[in-house]
Amino acid sequence: MSGSVALFVYGTLRDPALVQELTGKSFLTEEAWLLDYRRYAWRHTYPFVRPSPGSRVRGKILKDVDARSLAALDRYECVGTLYDRVLAQAETRSGIVQVFVYVARPGILPVRNEPASNRS
């Protein structure tokens, strides 16, 4: 991936000190709402999101994340194992923007009230 991207964060990556530790950089941020996703945070787990039409998740956008920093954040989020990084839309004060977000992989993290066939 070349250039820089906007990354929506809703859990531990909202902590600027952690992002600095992982990437060696600080990023400008903007408050935002992730559209059509729902956040889950069960006891003894990290928060995660899954698609949920009509739902919104409060968080912030890390702006201008370069490829090297994104790779470090992907490693932290265990992309390909626990999470996938996907394109989504977020609402900011200035309108709707395209963002990347870390989404729980299907069947990896349980969601209560899902049919038993969807649980791992």
C-alpha positions in Angstrom: 0.0 0.0 0.0 1.4 3.4 -1.0 0.5 6.7 0.5 -1.3 7.3 3.7 -4.7 6.2 5.0 -7.3 7.1 7.6 -7.7 4.5 10.3 -10.8 4.4 12.6 -9.9 3.2 16.1 -12.4 2.3 18.9 -10.4 0.3 21.5 -6.9 0.2 22.8 -5.5 2.1 19.8 -7.4 5.3 21.0 -4.4 5.6 23.4 -1.9 7.9 21.8 1.0 6.5 24.0 0.3 3.0 22.7 0.2 4.2 19.1 3.5 6.0 19.6 5.0 2.9 21.2 3.9 0.7 18.3 4.7 3.0 15.4 7.2 5.5 16.7 4.9 8.3 15.5 2.0 10.5 16.6 -0.9 11.1 14.3 -3.5 13.8 14.1 -6.9 12.5 15.2 -10.5 13.4 14.7 -13.6 12.3 16.6 -15.9 10.2 14.5 -18.7 7.6 14.4 -18.1 4.3 12.5 -21.3 3.6 10.4 -23.1 0.3 10.2 -21.0 -1.5 12.8 -21.6 -2.5 16.4 -19.0 -2.6 19.2 -18.7 -5.5 21.6 -16.6 -5.6 24.8 -17.0 -8.7 26.9 -15.2 -9.1 30.2 -11.6 -10.4 29.7 -11.6 -9.6 26.0 -10.5 -6.7 23.9 -13.3 -4.7 22.2 -14.2 -5.6 18.7 -16.7 -4.6 16.0 -18.8 -6.5 13.6 -21.1 -5.3 10.8 -24.5 -4.2 12.0 -26.6 -2.1 9.6 -28.0 1.0 11.2 -25.6 0.9 14.2 -22.8 3.3 15.0 -19.6 3.1 17.0 -17.9 6.1 18.6 -14.2 6.4 18.2 -11.6 8.5 16.5 -9.7 8.6 13.2 -6.0 8.4 13.0 -5.1 10.6 10.0 -2.3 10.1 7.4 -1.2 6.7 8.7 1.8 5.6 6.5 2.3 2.1 5.2 5.1 1.2 7.7 3.0 2.4 10.7 -0.1 0.6 9.3 1.9 -2.6 9.1 3.0 -2.3 12.8 -0.7 -1.7 13.8 -1.8 -4.7 11.7 0.7 -6.9 13.6 -0.6 -5.5 17.0 -4.2 -6.3 15.9 -3.2 -9.8 14.6 -4.6 -9.1 11.2 -5.4 -12.4 9.4 -5.8 -14.2 12.7 -8.2 -12.3 15.0 -9.1 -9.3 12.9 -9.3 -8.2 9.3 -8.6 -4.6 8.2 -11.5 -3.5 6.0 -12.7 -0.3 4.3 -15.7 1.3 6.0 -17.4 4.7 6.3 -17.2 7.1 9.3 -19.1 10.2 10.0 -17.2 13.3 11.2 -18.2 16.9 11.7 -17.2 17.6 8.1 -19.1 14.6 6.6 -18.7 11.0 5.6 -15.2 9.7 5.0 -13.6 6.4 4.0 -11.6 4.7 6.7 -9.9 1.4 7.4 -11.1 -0.3 10.6 -10.1 -3.6 12.3 -13.1 -6.0 12.3 -13.3 -9.3 14.2 -12.9 -12.2 11.9 -16.1 -14.4 11.6 -16.2 -17.2 14.1 -13.2 -16.0 16.1 -14.7 -13.9 18.8 -18.1 -14.9 20.2 -21.1 -12.6 20.1 -24.0 -13.3 22.5 -27.4 -13.7 21.0 -26.1 -14.9 17.7 -27.5 -18.2 16.5 -25.4 -21.2 17.8 -24.4 -22.1 14.2 -22.5 -18.8 14.0 -20.3 -19.5 17.1 -17.0 -21.2 17.0 
